[in-house]
Amino acid sequence: MKQFRVKPAILTFDSCKEFGESFTIGKGDLLITSAHTYDSYLKAMDGGAFVVNVRNYGNGEPNNQMVEEILKDIAGIPYERVFAIGGGSILDVAKLFVLKNISPVIDLFDKKLPIIKEKELIMVPTTCGTGSEVTNISILELKEKKTKFGLAVDELFADYAVLIPELLTSLPFGSFAASSIDAFVHAIESYLSPKASAFSKMYSKTAMELLLSGYKTIAENGKDARIAIMEDFLLASTYAGIAFGNAGCAAVHALSYPLGSVFHVAHGESNYAMFRGVFNKYMAIDPDGRIKELNEFLAGQLGCRTEEVYAEIEKLFNTILPVKSLRSYGVTREQVKEFADSVVANQGRLLANNYVELSKEDILEIYNLVY
């Protein structure tokens, strides 16, 4: 049996003003965001919510220590609704604050604490990559384990996922590039997942169509061409989120986690660093399975032969975000082996969604290929 569901109610607004009039943020609300987003869009509509600026607790990928510090600062503050307005880091952190039991966070992620949702959750993305607004997954770096972990439980689903393209207009191009490539990886990995269904694959394909079309527009017309089609990227991110929320992500994400955790590489960028290696290995192991159908679809989108698909994707993506080798991030040969050991030990949840089974030796080969 394959299951498919879209859990949060998805709302769209033309402007932040319309969103504010609909939800009336005020006392009894916890607003988790960044200073830039708050000052630019939310300050005028805030009727007395308790505001948490996540960037006060550190930059880069979210971690368990950040969550613990926020918990200390909001101790005794009553709230019934959690508004998460920001990129993937902010959304992933905010999900935890609807739970009754949060600390110690490392015990929560090990599922040693009772998981009980007791607050309403409204999620509003300001990037076009994570799809976190429609998933039940929170991903944090667990400092003690030196890697990222995902907590996937239904209690983390939002009550409302709110899409406002206006919020993406000030997104720097580098952040746009990394986040949208992340969305593409969500879409392509979920398409090949053994958990994929006809419904999830439909969302995966639509997300890939929108993203590839948008990248071609940017490649032909320059970076600023993205502004007019930002709604397409936002929709693609949400579609990809629905797809991987049902079918899961796989080896690209699993192998990217140590790079992101140890070297603080943006999540979408670390995914892109691993993408070519993983899919080349898939093709080497089984080029005639479900990936053949995927390649035919991609060839149609890219206007190339099936055997040229991944070279063409890399060529197109490099106009958006040039791919880098692991060596260029500072990764050593010794760390490559440590990364492979960490993936095998800690990322079974993701590796279970691989197109084909990958051994530890396969994983080490992939790292060496992109080194």
Order of alpha helices (4+ residues) and beta strands (2+ residues): beta-alpha-beta-beta-alpha-beta-alpha-alpha-beta-beta-beta-beta-alpha-alpha-alpha-alpha-alpha-alpha-alpha-alpha-alpha-alpha
